[in-house]
């Protein structure tokens, strides 16, 4: 079944004060404060017993682990695809495919700030009955930067999309007394969110820290 746990998290909203110089700065700072303060009101409780698919080399798919990494790159756009085939010698296939594309804009004009937009797709299939999970997300992020020699930035990202899960019951064998009229698939909405801090201290130190929370809508599906 699909059943996820979200604990309660509390965040402190810090207020950054700077001289307003033009309407674009006013709008940019307003968006930044709105996105940052959204985290203050996030408080979700639930009970969880499941896991999400993850690659061993998870760094090649940054939007999968944190939506705040949308647009977080040296270039302007990024396209990636991954494929994994486990235990190919057995009849039951365990396959995973994912692809993503994201872009940052206004980075050249704002220098230290940018918006990020991306799309992420993943399909995982496992077992004799072809149990599959298919996720499609649209991702949005905003990054606020400051500093000259010691550059820092903080980004907040949100993902929204759908989760589809199903199974091929044609080959299923049921013991006596088990209801065979089980639903073969379901679709539900989902929301993920994340925050990212990146610091470039001098010419040597370049580091970042990130935190994300998945399944804020706490999607549930249970087959008894």
N, C-alpha and C positions, 0 to 999 in steps of 0.2 A: 504494500500500500504506500501511498504518498502522504506523509504526515510530518510536518516540520515544527521544530521548536524555536521560538523567538523569545529571548529573555528581555527584561526591561533594562534599557540603557538611558542614562541621563547625561546630557551634554551642557556645557557652559558656553553661552554665546558671548564672545569678546567683541567689543566695539572699537573699531579703528576710526580715528578722526583724522581727516586731512582737508586741506583747503580746496574748495570746489572752484574750478576754473571755467567750466563750460557745461552745457546741457548733457553732452555725452558722458562726462564724468559723473554727473548726478544720476543718470539712468544706470550706468555701470555699477556704481556703488550701491544703489537701491536694490538691483538684482542680486548683488553679492550678499547684502544683509538678509534679504528674503530667503535665499537658498541656505545660508548659514543658520538662520533661526528656525528653519524647518526641523532641524535636528533636535532643537530644544523640546519640541512637542511630540517627538516620536517616543512612544511608550507602548510596546506591544508585548503581550504575554501569551504563551502557548505551551504546548507540550509536543516534543519532537521525537520521532523514531524513524529516521531515514537518512540517506546520504545522497549527495549530488555527485555526478560524474566529475572527475578531475584528472587532468593529464599529469604525468610525471614531470614533464617540462612545461609547467603551467605558465611560465613567463612568456611563452610565445603566443599566448592568448590572453592579454591583459584585461580585456573587457569581461571575460568570463569570471574573473576573481574579484574585480572591483570596477563599478561603473565610473568612478571618479578618474580612472585612467583613460577615459575616452578623450582622444586628442592629445594625450600626454606623450609627446615624441619630439625629436629634433626636427623632423621634416614637417610637411603639411598634411600628408595623408598616409594611410597604412592599410594594406590588404594582406590577410593571412588565411591559411587553410591548414587543417590538420586531419590526419586519418590514422586510426589505430585498429589493428586486427589481432586479437588475442587468441591463443590456443587454436591455431589454424589446423592442427592435426586431428581435431575431433569434429564430429558432424555438426554439433551445435555452434553456431557462429556468435562471436562476441565482437561487434564492430562499433566503432565510434567515428563520426565525421562531424567536423565543425568548420565554420568559415565566418570571417568578420571583416568589416571595413569601417574605418573611422577617419575623420578629418577635423582639423582645427581651423578656425577662421577668426579674423580680426586681430591675429597675433602680430602681423606686420605693422598694423596701424597703432595698436595699443602698446606694443613692445613687451610689456610685462604681463598682460592679461589676455585671455582668449576664451572663446566658446568651443566646445567639442561636441560633435554629433557622430553617431555610429549605429550600425546594425549588426546583430550577432545571431547566428543560427547554429544549432547543435541537434544531432540525431544519434541516439544510442540504441543498439539492438542487441539482445542477449537471449540465449537459451533455445530449447527445442520449439517452444511456442512463440518465438519471435517477440518477446516482451520489448516494447520500444518506448522511448521517451524522446519527444521532439520539442525543443524550446526555440522560440523566436522572440528576440528582444530589440527594442529601439532604445538607444542610450543617449543621454544628454549630460553635459558637464560644463561647469564654469570655474575658471581658475583666476585667482587674484594674486598678483605678484608684487614684491616690494624689495628694496635694497639695491645697491649698486655693486659694491665689492663683494659683500656677503649676500647673495641673492637667495630669496626664499619665495615660495608660493604655496598657497593652499587651494585645493580644488574640491568641489562637491559635485557628485554625480548621482543621477537617478536613471533607472532602467524600468521600462514597462513593456509587457508583452504577454504571450500566451504559452501555456504548457499543455502539450497533448501527450496522452499516454494510452497505450492499448496493447492488446495481446491477440494472437491468433488461436482461437479456441477450437478450430476444426480438428486438430490433432490431440485435443485434451482427452484424458481418460479419467472419469470420475468414479470414486468409490460409491457404494450403495448409500443412499440417504443424502447425498449432496445435490443441492439444487443446481441443475445444469444451465439455467437461464441467467447466467452472470453477464453483466455488461462487458462488452469487448473493448470499449475505449471511453475516454472522457476528455474534455477540454476545459481549462479554467484560466482565469487571468492571474497575473503575478506582477509584483513590484520589488525591485532591489534598490539599495542605496549604498553609497560609500563616500568616504572622505580620504583625501590624500595630502600629505605634507612633503614638500621637496625643498632641500636646502643645498646650495652650492657655496661652501665656505672657503673663500680664497680660490686658489687654482688646483688644490689637491683633493679636498674633501667634497664629495658629491654623494648625497644620501637622501633617502626618502623613507617615510613610514605611512602605512595606509591601514584603514579599517573599513570593513563592509558588513552589511546585514542583508541576507537574502530572504526571500519569501515573506515580505511584510504582510501580504494578504493571507498568509498561513493557509495555502491550498491543502485540501484534504480529500482523499479518496480511499475508501476502504472496501475490500471485498471479503465477506465472511464465508 
